[in-house]
Amino acid sequence: MEARRKLLVLYASQTGNAVDADERLSREAERRGCSATVMSTHDYEARCLASEETVIFVVSTTGQGEPPDSMKAFWLYLRRRHLSHQWLRGVQYAVFGLGDSCYPQFNIFSSEEEPIGRDLPLGKSSTVISIEIKQTSGYGTVEKLDIFLFVAKKLDKRLSDLGAEPVAERGLGNEQHSSGYESVLDPWMCSLWNTLYQKNPKFFPNGPLLSISDKKLIDQPKIEITFYDAVGEHSEYSNTTDLKCFEMEINRARSMPPGKFSHYKNSPDCFLQMIENCLLTRAGCGKDVRHFEFEALSSSIKYEVGDVLEILPGQSPAAIGRFIKRCCLNPESYITVQPREAQIGSCVGSSMVAMKLKTFVELTMDVASASPSRYFFEVMSFFASFEKEKEELQWFASPEGRDDLFKFNQREQRTVLEEQSTKILDLLSKGAAVYVAGSSKNMPSDVLSAFEEIVCNEAGIPMEDAVKWLRELGKAGKYHVEAWS
Ligand SMILES: Cc1cc2nc3c(=O)[nH]c(=O)nc-3n(C[C@H](O)[C@H](O)[C@H](O)COP(=O)(O)O)c2cc1C
C-alpha cells in the first residue's frame, strides 16, 4: 500500500506571525489525517528541496522588502545561478505571504543605495523600532518600490522558475485587513486542502474536511515542560545554556552606567545619543512602529554597512511576576523545556538544561505587550469550565468569530495579562450591578474575592483605589450602582 502523503511546512518569520500561521497549517493538515513537518527555513537544508514532494511556505516580509533573517541563507541558495530550470521538477509547492500594505508608503531606498543600518524588528511586541545610525547628512536617491509582500512574491516566482509546480495561487495576507492576515489564510487553506485532495486523495484518507476532533489534538502538546522544585539540582549546567549567556548579557547591559569602561578594553563602550524618535505608522492604525536615529558620540564606534545594532527588549519584572502567579506556579522553580517528538527539532527556548521559570518567561515570552494568538483562545476554550465563557472562547476561535476576535484582541492590543483585568470591565459593560462601599470591609464576600482576584491581583490596583474607581464609574452614570454599608 502506498504510504500516506506527507507535507513539509516551512516558515520564515521575523516576529512570530508566520510561525503561528505555519503551525496552524500543520495542525489543520493533521486534523485531516495528513502528517506535516513544521520547520524554519533556518533549520532546513535548501539543497534538499528537490527531493521533497509537497512544500508549503509561509514567509513574511520585513525591513524594507527584505526576507526575515532566518530565510537569508535559504534564499541565497535558491538564487544561485547554477540551479537549472528543472531543478525542482516534481516538487509541488504553495506560498502564503505575510505583509502589511502600510509599508510601501514609506520612503524606500534602492538596494544599491541603502542607508547605513537596518530595520530591527524586536520580537512580537506592539512597539517596533527601526534604527539608523547617522553618518552623513544625505541619504542618497529615494525610490518608490513595491515592497508589500515582496518576499512571498519573489519566492513564488523563483520556485516556479526552478521548475516546481504551484498547487495553489499565492496567498497574500495583509495586516491592514480588518481582521488581519487570517481573513485570507482561512479561505486559502480550505482551497489548498481541496486541491491537494483532488491531486492525490492519499493526502487526506477521509477527505479534505475535518476528521479528528480538536480535543484529541489539544491533548497532545508539542512541548514538554518538566518542573523541578529542588532549587539548584540542575544549576551546575545552567552556565552552559545560550539562554543563560543571554540573561548575563542583558544583566550586564542593564547594569552599565553611562561612562562605564568595559572589562576587556581600556576604552569606553561606545555611546549613542538618540536624536530622532518618530512614528512611522499612520496615526490610529493600531501599531507603533518607530524610527530612531542615533548619533555616535564617541569616536570608538566602528561599523560597516550591513552591521546590525541590537537593542534587547525587556519586560517588567512585575508583569512577569503577575503572569507566573496567575498560572499558580512558583517563579523560583526550575524547568526543562523540550519538544515531545524528535522530528519537531528545537522549539523556542528549548533547553534540556534546567533554568529558573522566571528567567524562561522573561527571555522567551512576551506577557505584557503581545496579543495572544487565535490558538490561545481555542486551547483556553478547551479548559474553560464556565459554560458561557467556553462558548465565547469557542466563538472567537471559529472562522465566523474571526472578525470579532481581531477587534477584541489585536486591534485593542490585549495581552495575556490584560485578558484577566478586562473581565471585570466586560462584566460592568454587560450591565452588571456595581456595588460601592465606603470601604472594602463591607463588600459581600463573593464580590470581595472577585475583586481581589481580578482587579487587585491581576491588574495590580490596590483595593481602596479599585473601590474609588467603581464609585467614579457609578457617578458618571455608566453603570447601575448599589451601595451597601
Ligand atoms: C520592521 C518591520 C518591517 C516590515 N517591512 C515590511 C515590508 O517591507 N513589506 C511588507 O509587506 N510588510 C512589512 N512588514 C510587515 C510584516 O511583514 C508583517 O507584520 C508580518 O505579519 C510579520 O510576520 P512575522 O511576524 O512572521 O515576521 C514589516 C514589519 C516590521 C515589524
The ligand as a Tripos MOL2 file, in Angstrom:
@<TRIPOS>MOLECULE
LIG
   31    33     1     0     0
SMALL
NO_CHARGES

@<TRIPOS>ATOM
      1 C1         10.2600   46.3800   10.9250 C.3       1 LIG1
      2 C2          9.2160   45.8160   10.0150 C.ar      1 LIG1
      3 C3          9.3530   45.9820    8.6550 C.ar      1 LIG1
      4 C4          8.3620   45.4880    7.7700 C.ar      1 LIG1
      5 N1          8.5130   45.6730    6.4190 N.ar      1 LIG1
      6 C5          7.5430   45.2320    5.5720 C.ar      1 LIG1
      7 C6          7.6640   45.4020    4.1610 C.ar      1 LIG1
      8 O1          8.6460   45.9170    3.6650 O.2       1 LIG1
      9 N2          6.6770   44.9370    3.3530 N.ar      1 LIG1
     10 C7          5.5520   44.3120    3.8600 C.ar      1 LIG1
     11 O2          4.6910   43.9130    3.0810 O.2       1 LIG1
     12 N3          5.4220   44.1200    5.2020 N.ar      1 LIG1
     13 C8          6.3670   44.5620    6.0710 C.ar      1 LIG1
     14 N4          6.2450   44.3680    7.4250 N.ar      1 LIG1
     15 C9          5.0200   43.7370    7.9580 C.3       1 LIG1
     16 C10         5.2580   42.2650    8.2760 C.3       1 LIG1
     17 O3          5.5260   41.5200    7.1210 O.3       1 LIG1
     18 C11         4.0040   41.7360    8.9420 C.3       1 LIG1
     19 O4          3.8670   42.3810   10.1960 O.3       1 LIG1
     20 C12         4.0580   40.2450    9.1550 C.3       1 LIG1
     21 O5          2.8360   39.7840    9.6870 O.3       1 LIG1
     22 C13         5.1900   39.8520   10.0750 C.3       1 LIG1
     23 O6          5.2880   38.4610   10.0910 O.3       1 LIG1
     24 P1          6.3740   37.7500   11.0410 P.3       1 LIG1
     25 O7          5.9310   38.0610   12.4420 O.co2     1 LIG1
     26 O8          6.2480   36.3010   10.7280 O.co2     1 LIG1
     27 O9          7.7130   38.2900   10.7190 O.co2     1 LIG1
     28 C14         7.2170   44.8280    8.2930 C.ar      1 LIG1
     29 C15         7.1130   44.6420    9.6780 C.ar      1 LIG1
     30 C16         8.0910   45.1180   10.5290 C.ar      1 LIG1
     31 C17         7.9210   44.9210   12.0030 C.3       1 LIG1
@<TRIPOS>BOND
     1     1     2 1
     2     2     3 ar
     3     2    30 ar
     4     3     4 ar
     5     4     5 ar
     6     4    28 ar
     7     5     6 ar
     8     6     7 ar
     9     6    13 1
    10     7     8 2
    11     7     9 ar
    12     9    10 ar
    13    10    11 2
    14    10    12 ar
    15    12    13 ar
    16    13    14 ar
    17    14    15 1
    18    14    28 ar
    19    15    16 1
    20    16    17 1
    21    16    18 1
    22    18    19 1
    23    18    20 1
    24    20    21 1
    25    20    22 1
    26    22    23 1
    27    23    24 1
    28    24    25 2
    29    24    26 1
    30    24    27 1
    31    28    29 ar
    32    29    30 ar
    33    30    31 1
@<TRIPOS>SUBSTRUCTURE
     1 LIG1         1 GROUP 0 **** ****
